[in-house]
Amino acid sequence: IGGHGDQSILSGRGVRLIAQRLTAGSVSDRLSQGQHSFFDSGRREIRALQQKGAS
């Protein structure tokens, strides 16, 4: 189940969700926190989604 969950997250819908969230938040995050924090939040988002799919 873990492997299948990872695959579904990394292909198709999961990638689109991540892209939408990062794109929607990019401007405000960059203005308020700076580039570094924006990429950190993106990594956290991806990690959370991967853990959700693996469980």
Backbone as a chain_set.jsonl record, in Angstrom:
{"seq": "IGGHGDQSILSGRGVRLIAQRLTAGSVSDRLSQGQHSFFDSGRREIRALQQKGAS", "coords": {"N": [[0.846, -1.212, 0.0], [2.005, 1.217, 0.744], [3.878, 1.719, -1.346], [2.171, 1.935, -3.562], [0.664, 4.16, -2.795], [2.627, 6.177, -2.796], [3.238, 6.26, -5.519], [0.832, 7.156, -6.657], [0.693, 9.685, -5.586], [2.963, 10.909, -6.645], [2.447, 10.973, -9.298], [0.235, 12.497, -11.61], [-2.678, 13.507, -10.039], [-1.762, 14.268, -7.432], [0.623, 15.669, -7.984], [-0.4, 17.781, -9.449], [-1.984, 19.046, -7.518], [-0.01, 19.892, -5.69], [1.431, 21.626, -7.352], [-0.513, 23.567, -7.877], [-0.954, 24.62, -5.307], [1.583, 25.608, -4.637], [1.933, 27.477, -6.662], [-0.195, 29.221, -6.2], [0.458, 30.212, -3.7], [2.912, 31.362, -4.051], [3.538, 34.093, -4.625], [2.602, 35.648, -2.407], [3.931, 34.328, -0.324], [6.605, 34.718, -1.009], [6.771, 37.475, -0.796], [6.216, 37.926, 1.921], [7.836, 36.191, 3.432], [10.101, 35.496, 2.042], [12.214, 33.908, -0.448], [13.521, 31.538, 0.439], [12.013, 30.495, 2.6], [9.681, 29.985, 1.251], [10.334, 27.816, -0.439], [10.952, 25.937, 1.514], [8.43, 25.534, 2.704], [7.148, 24.37, 0.565], [8.532, 21.925, 0.353], [7.785, 20.812, 2.795], [5.056, 20.487, 2.372], [5.018, 18.56, 0.293], [6.218, 16.412, 1.624], [4.327, 15.892, 3.62], [2.131, 15.072, 2.08], [3.182, 12.766, 0.932], [3.546, 11.145, 3.189], [0.892, 10.853, 3.957], [-0.109, 9.352, 1.815], [1.347, 7.021, 2.129], [0.492, 5.853, 4.465]], "CA": [[0.0, 0.0, 0.0], [2.893, 2.375, 0.776], [4.419, 1.989, -2.678], [1.086, 2.398, -4.425], [0.326, 5.519, -2.393], [3.666, 7.082, -3.288], [3.113, 6.395, -6.97], [-0.332, 7.979, -6.996], [1.001, 11.067, -5.21], [4.01, 11.467, -7.498], [1.963, 11.102, -10.675], [-1.149, 12.925, -11.794], [-3.439, 14.419, -9.191], [-0.946, 14.815, -6.35], [1.538, 16.67, -8.536], [-1.192, 18.955, -9.816], [-2.357, 19.731, -6.282], [1.184, 20.574, -5.182], [1.742, 22.741, -8.251], [-1.518, 24.613, -7.675], [-0.738, 25.27, -4.012], [2.827, 26.375, -4.691], [1.729, 28.625, -7.542], [-1.114, 30.158, -5.556], [1.082, 30.826, -2.535], [4.285, 31.792, -4.314], [3.714, 35.544, -4.558], [2.441, 36.133, -1.034], [4.989, 33.756, 0.505], [7.876, 35.371, -1.322], [6.736, 38.842, -0.277], [6.167, 37.994, 3.378], [8.832, 35.364, 4.109], [11.31, 35.338, 1.247], [12.314, 32.738, -1.307], [13.962, 30.34, 1.156], [10.888, 29.955, 3.355], [8.712, 29.466, 0.284], [10.726, 26.472, -0.865], [10.816, 25.066, 2.677], [7.023, 25.168, 2.862], [6.853, 23.439, -0.518], [9.05, 20.609, 0.729], [6.946, 20.291, 3.87], [3.794, 20.08, 1.754], [5.253, 17.31, -0.427], [6.474, 15.364, 2.605], [3.061, 15.571, 4.276], [1.315, 14.318, 1.135], [3.774, 11.441, 0.77], [3.242, 10.382, 4.392], [-0.535, 10.537, 3.908], [-0.308, 8.274, 0.859], [2.027, 5.797, 2.554], [-0.178, 5.267, 5.621]], "C": [[0.88, 1.26, 0.0], [3.399, 2.734, -0.606], [3.351, 2.535, -3.601], [0.709, 3.836, -4.095], [1.34, 6.522, -2.911], [3.51, 7.306, -4.783], [1.95, 7.313, -7.336], [-0.081, 9.442, -6.655], [1.968, 11.687, -6.214], [3.552, 11.606, -8.938], [0.536, 11.621, -10.673], [-1.637, 13.899, -10.738], [-2.59, 15.069, -8.1], [-0.021, 15.907, -6.834], [0.78, 17.938, -8.883], [-1.597, 19.755, -8.57], [-1.189, 20.524, -5.731], [1.483, 21.797, -6.031], [0.763, 23.895, -8.034], [-1.258, 25.364, -6.375], [0.513, 26.133, -4.043], [2.652, 27.621, -5.546], [0.855, 29.674, -6.859], [-0.431, 30.897, -4.411], [2.399, 31.505, -2.826], [4.462, 33.288, -4.106], [3.646, 36.031, -3.113], [3.549, 35.6, -0.132], [6.319, 34.445, 0.253], [7.915, 36.787, -0.753], [6.879, 38.856, 1.244], [7.34, 37.282, 4.038], [10.132, 35.224, 3.332], [11.361, 33.996, 0.552], [12.6, 31.46, -0.517], [12.796, 29.685, 1.892], [9.835, 29.367, 2.423], [9.067, 28.048, -0.135], [10.651, 25.489, 0.298], [9.367, 24.609, 2.843], [6.597, 24.207, 1.757], [7.33, 22.035, -0.194], [8.205, 19.992, 1.83], [5.625, 19.758, 3.318], [3.946, 18.724, 1.07], [5.448, 16.17, 0.562], [5.175, 14.933, 3.277], [2.176, 14.731, 3.363], [1.861, 12.908, 0.959], [3.466, 10.573, 1.983], [1.776, 9.963, 4.407], [-0.784, 9.355, 2.974], [0.28, 6.958, 1.336], [1.278, 5.113, 3.686], [-1.498, 4.621, 5.231]], "O": [[0.552, 2.249, -0.655], [3.362, 3.898, -1.006], [3.591, 3.488, -4.342], [0.462, 4.641, -4.994], [0.973, 7.588, -3.406], [3.64, 8.435, -5.257], [2.076, 8.153, -8.227], [-0.575, 10.337, -7.34], [1.817, 12.849, -6.591], [4.204, 12.291, -9.726], [-0.275, 11.23, -9.834], [-1.076, 14.981, -10.566], [-2.686, 16.274, -7.869], [0.117, 16.947, -6.189], [1.263, 19.044, -8.639], [-1.555, 20.985, -8.572], [-1.343, 21.684, -5.349], [1.755, 22.876, -5.504], [1.163, 25.059, -8.009], [-1.332, 26.592, -6.336], [0.512, 27.256, -3.539], [3.155, 28.691, -5.205], [1.135, 30.871, -6.934], [-0.708, 32.074, -4.176], [2.961, 32.16, -1.948], [5.431, 33.714, -3.477], [4.537, 36.745, -2.653], [4.054, 36.324, 0.726], [7.07, 34.723, 1.187], [8.957, 37.247, -0.286], [7.585, 39.702, 1.793], [7.801, 37.712, 5.095], [11.16, 34.868, 3.909], [10.644, 33.063, 0.916], [11.992, 30.421, -0.774], [12.61, 28.471, 1.818], [9.18, 28.379, 2.755], [8.199, 27.176, -0.182], [10.318, 24.322, 0.093], [9.11, 23.431, 3.093], [5.771, 23.323, 1.989], [6.617, 21.062, -0.438], [7.935, 18.791, 1.81], [5.139, 18.711, 3.744], [3.106, 17.84, 1.243], [4.908, 15.081, 0.368], [4.948, 13.74, 3.482], [1.54, 13.781, 3.82], [1.09, 11.955, 0.848], [3.156, 9.391, 1.833], [1.45, 8.849, 4.818], [-1.569, 8.463, 3.292], [-0.227, 5.891, 0.99], [1.413, 3.902, 3.858], [-2.195, 4.077, 6.087]]}, "num_chains": 1, "name": "protein.A"}
